Amino acid sequence: MATRIDVISLFRKNNIRPTKFKYGGRTHRVEKILYNWVTREGSFPVHHFTIVTRDDNRYELALNTYTMEWTIEDVELDAKAGG
């Protein structure tokens, strides 16, 4: 189930890049975007990003362009970090 989150992102020349987000009571910095793709909800694009944070955790973030809300769709914690 998707969890709504707050995200700081850059919008530049038709590109969207999440840079930081709040989740689990913490602020996480996006270190790398591994994948990004677009799906549709009705006629509105939903932008998805698989990202890695500084602590080597992976998250799938999604921006619904109709509601302009960000959500976390999936979380993969780094086993080496004890997550």
N, CA, C and O of each residue as an XYZ file, in Angstrom:
332
protein
N       0.830     -1.184      0.000
C       0.000      0.000      0.000
C       0.876      1.249      0.000
O       1.854      1.325      0.743
N       0.532      2.203     -0.812
C       1.314      3.424     -0.950
C       1.153      4.315      0.285
O       0.072      4.408      0.867
N       2.246      4.960      0.666
C       2.262      5.883      1.794
C       2.582      7.276      1.285
O       3.589      7.480      0.608
N       1.724      8.237      1.611
C       1.963      9.604      1.167
C       3.156     10.186      1.923
O       3.292      9.989      3.130
N       4.029     10.913      1.191
C       5.222     11.504      1.790
C       5.426     12.917      1.243
O       4.829     13.299      0.237
N       6.274     13.679      1.919
C       6.709     14.993      1.449
C       8.057     14.830      0.765
O       8.956     14.166      1.282
N       8.185     15.447     -0.409
C       9.399     15.321     -1.214
C       9.847     16.699     -1.674
O       9.027     17.528     -2.068
N      11.137     16.934     -1.623
C      11.731     18.100     -2.270
C      12.270     17.593     -3.600
O      13.017     16.615     -3.643
N      11.890     18.256     -4.675
C      12.314     17.789     -5.994
C      12.623     18.966     -6.905
O      12.156     20.083     -6.684
N      13.414     18.696     -7.927
C      13.751     19.683     -8.947
C      12.920     19.408    -10.189
O      12.784     18.260    -10.612
N      12.373     20.450    -10.763
C      11.652     20.362    -12.023
C      12.420     21.229    -13.015
O      12.494     22.449    -12.867
N      12.999     20.568    -14.047
C      13.831     21.305    -14.979
C      13.713     20.700    -16.371
O      13.967     19.510    -16.558
N      13.328     21.518    -17.350
C      13.259     21.099    -18.757
C      12.566     19.753    -18.927
O      13.148     18.824    -19.487
N      11.343     19.640    -18.454
C      10.541     18.420    -18.554
C      11.121     17.231    -17.787
O      10.710     16.094    -18.017
N      12.058     17.474    -16.892
C      12.621     16.428    -16.041
C      12.222     16.683    -14.597
O      12.155     17.825    -14.141
N      11.961     15.598    -13.896
C      11.649     15.665    -12.466
C      12.722     14.856    -11.752
O      13.042     13.738    -12.157
N      13.273     15.427    -10.687
C      14.302     14.729     -9.924
C      14.041     14.909     -8.430
O      14.231     16.002     -7.897
N      13.602     13.833     -7.743
C      13.465     13.939     -6.285
C      14.854     14.055     -5.652
O      15.787     13.368     -6.067
N      14.986     14.931     -4.641
C      16.289     15.118     -4.000
C      16.296     14.732     -2.518
O      17.303     14.234     -2.014
N      15.181     14.959     -1.820
C      15.049     14.600     -0.402
C      13.595     14.239     -0.142
O      12.691     14.706     -0.836
N      13.378     13.391      0.877
C      12.010     13.074      1.279
C      11.966     12.716      2.743
O      12.965     12.288      3.321
N      10.795     12.892      3.348
C      10.583     12.531      4.741
C       9.808     11.227      4.794
O       8.780     11.064      4.137
N      10.327     10.300      5.593
C       9.685      8.995      5.752
C      10.182      8.384      7.046
O      11.378      8.433      7.332
N       9.293      7.814      7.827
C       9.678      7.160      9.074
C      10.282      8.111     10.087
O      11.144      7.724     10.876
N       9.823      9.373     10.064
C      10.324     10.344     11.026
C      11.697     10.895     10.712
O      12.286     11.599     11.532
N      12.221     10.580      9.522
C      13.561     11.028      9.140
C      13.525     11.681      7.771
O      12.619     11.430      6.976
N      14.515     12.519      7.502
C      14.713     13.067      6.168
C      15.783     12.236      5.477
O      16.861     12.016      6.029
N      15.483     11.775      4.271
C      16.389     10.935      3.492
C      16.833     11.703      2.247
O      16.016     12.308      1.553
N      18.120     11.669      1.979
C      18.667     12.321      0.783
C      18.801     11.285     -0.335
O      19.323     10.190     -0.124
N      18.328     11.647     -1.509
C      18.443     10.765     -2.673
C      19.870     10.847     -3.193
O      20.331     11.914     -3.597
N      20.561      9.725     -3.181
C      21.929      9.672     -3.686
C      21.978      9.344     -5.169
O      22.814      9.867     -5.905
N      21.064      8.466     -5.604
C      21.103      8.024     -6.993
C      19.711      7.584     -7.429
O      18.983      6.941     -6.673
N      19.358      7.937     -8.649
C      18.134      7.424     -9.261
C      18.547      6.250    -10.144
O      19.289      6.417    -11.112
N      18.055      5.051     -9.795
C      18.409      3.857    -10.558
C      17.548      3.703    -11.808
O      18.054      3.382    -12.883
N      16.253      3.934    -11.659
C      15.301      3.789    -12.754
C      14.245      4.865    -12.632
O      13.935      5.327    -11.534
N      13.701      5.256    -13.754
C      12.496      6.079    -13.729
C      11.635      5.706    -14.924
O      12.141      5.407    -16.006
N      10.313      5.729    -14.709
C       9.364      5.368    -15.757
C       8.045      6.063    -15.480
O       7.824      6.602    -14.396
N       7.176      6.043    -16.474
C       5.892      6.730    -16.360
C       4.770      5.740    -16.634
O       4.815      4.988    -17.607
N       3.755      5.747    -15.759
C       2.519      5.001    -15.992
C       1.406      6.043    -16.090
O       1.664      7.245    -16.022
N       0.193      5.584    -16.246
C      -0.937      6.513    -16.326
C      -2.012      6.121    -15.332
O      -2.283      4.941    -15.110
N      -2.615      7.138    -14.740
C      -3.816      6.951    -13.936
C      -4.878      7.780    -14.647
O      -4.936      9.000    -14.493
N      -5.714      7.106    -15.424
C      -6.618      7.813    -16.328
C      -5.775      8.481    -17.396
O      -4.952      7.826    -18.036
N      -5.967      9.762    -17.596
C      -5.183     10.473    -18.607
C      -3.980     11.203    -18.014
O      -3.284     11.929    -18.725
N      -3.728     11.015    -16.704
C      -2.652     11.735    -16.041
C      -1.428     10.849    -15.829
O      -1.561      9.711    -15.378
N      -0.232     11.361    -16.150
C       0.992     10.602    -15.918
C       1.303     10.464    -14.432
O       1.054     11.374    -13.640
N       1.853      9.308    -14.073
C       2.409      9.070    -12.742
C       3.885      8.742    -12.963
O       4.219      7.765    -13.633
N       4.758      9.564    -12.398
C       6.201      9.388    -12.560
C       6.733      8.551    -11.406
O       6.523      8.881    -10.239
N       7.425      7.463    -11.741
C       7.985      6.542    -10.749
C       9.504      6.636    -10.769
O      10.118      6.825    -11.819
N      10.094      6.500     -9.589
C      11.547      6.552     -9.443
C      11.985      5.467     -8.465
O      11.474      5.396     -7.347
N      12.914      4.634     -8.872
C      13.590      3.749     -7.927
C      14.870      4.462     -7.550
O      15.711      4.738     -8.406
N      15.019      4.762     -6.268
C      16.155      5.565     -5.818
C      16.910      4.836     -4.710
O      16.396      3.915     -4.076
N      18.154      5.284     -4.500
C      18.994      4.786     -3.410
C      19.330      5.970     -2.523
O      19.666      7.047     -3.015
N      19.237      5.769     -1.205
C      19.582      6.813     -0.246
C      21.009      6.607      0.267
O      21.658      5.613     -0.059
N      21.482      7.547      1.064
C      22.854      7.479      1.603
C      23.124      6.219      2.405
O      24.257      5.741      2.451
N      22.082      5.675      3.040
C      22.258      4.461      3.846
C      22.038      3.184      3.024
O      21.829      2.110      3.590
N      22.084      3.301      1.697
C      21.963      2.169      0.751
C      20.601      1.484      0.779
O      20.487      0.322      0.389
N      19.577      2.182      1.230
C      18.218      1.655      1.137
C      17.629      2.074     -0.205
O      17.964      3.126     -0.748
N      16.735      1.221     -0.729
C      16.069      1.526     -1.998
C      14.595      1.801     -1.745
O      13.943      1.134     -0.941
N      14.094      2.794     -2.450
C      12.692      3.167     -2.348
C      12.142      3.375     -3.752
O      12.854      3.821     -4.652
N      10.872      3.046     -3.925
C      10.187      3.450     -5.141
C       9.270      4.604     -4.768
O       8.335      4.446     -3.983
N       9.553      5.768     -5.343
C       8.745      6.956     -5.127
C       7.883      7.185     -6.361
O       8.295      6.863     -7.475
N       6.698      7.736     -6.171
C       5.820      8.027     -7.304
C       5.178      9.394     -7.118
O       4.742      9.752     -6.024
N       5.128     10.151     -8.214
C       4.463     11.449     -8.232
C       3.241     11.356     -9.130
O       3.361     11.137    -10.335
N       2.062     11.523     -8.537
C       0.813     11.545     -9.285
C       0.607     12.983     -9.771
O       0.440     13.886     -8.951
N       0.616     13.209    -11.087
C       0.539     14.574    -11.603
C      -0.871     15.158    -11.533
O      -1.048     16.359    -11.734
N      -1.865     14.337    -11.254
C      -3.220     14.866    -11.073
C      -3.366     15.477     -9.682
O      -3.859     16.595     -9.534
N      -2.934     14.734     -8.670
C      -3.054     15.214     -7.294
C      -1.812     15.975     -6.836
O      -1.849     16.677     -5.825
N      -0.705     15.835     -7.584
C       0.594     16.404     -7.220
C       1.043     15.903     -5.848
O       1.655     16.640     -5.074
N       0.730     14.641     -5.561
C       1.152     14.003     -4.313
C       2.209     12.948     -4.605
O       2.129     12.207     -5.585
N       3.191     12.906     -3.730
C       4.226     11.885     -3.780
C       3.848     10.746     -2.835
O       3.272     10.972     -1.771
N       4.180      9.523     -3.240
C       3.980      8.358     -2.385
C       5.205      7.453     -2.446
O       5.983      7.493     -3.400
N       5.358      6.631     -1.399
C       6.333      5.539     -1.428
C       5.546      4.294     -1.789
O       4.578      3.936     -1.118
N       5.974      3.645     -2.851
C       5.297      2.446     -3.339
C       5.959      1.168     -2.829
O       5.300      0.139     -2.684
N       7.270      1.238     -2.557
C       8.010      0.053     -2.128
C       9.258      0.491     -1.379
O       9.809      1.560     -1.641
N       9.703     -0.353     -0.434
C      10.907     -0.084      0.357
C      11.727     -1.357      0.406
O      11.197     -2.439      0.656
N      13.033     -1.223      0.165
C      13.962     -2.344      0.297
C      15.131     -1.865      1.146
O      15.999     -1.128      0.677
N      15.137     -2.298      2.412
C      16.179     -1.863      3.335
C      17.447     -2.667      3.126
O      17.394     -3.859      2.825
N      18.579     -2.016      3.284
C      19.882     -2.652      3.113
C      20.156     -3.562      4.304
O      20.230     -3.095      5.440
N      20.305     -4.856      4.046
C      20.536     -5.824      5.116
C      21.837     -5.548      5.852
O      21.929     -5.810      7.051
N      22.860     -5.018      5.151
C      24.146     -4.739      5.783
C      24.036     -3.606      6.802
O      24.811     -3.533      7.755
N      23.050     -2.715      6.581
C      22.885     -1.584      7.495
C      22.009     -1.943      8.685
O      21.753     -1.106      9.552
N      21.555     -3.176      8.725
C      20.725     -3.607      9.852
C      19.278     -3.234      9.706
O      18.537     -3.223     10.689
N      18.837     -2.910      8.437
C      17.481     -2.460      8.202
C      16.510     -3.520      7.916
O      15.331     -3.237      7.703
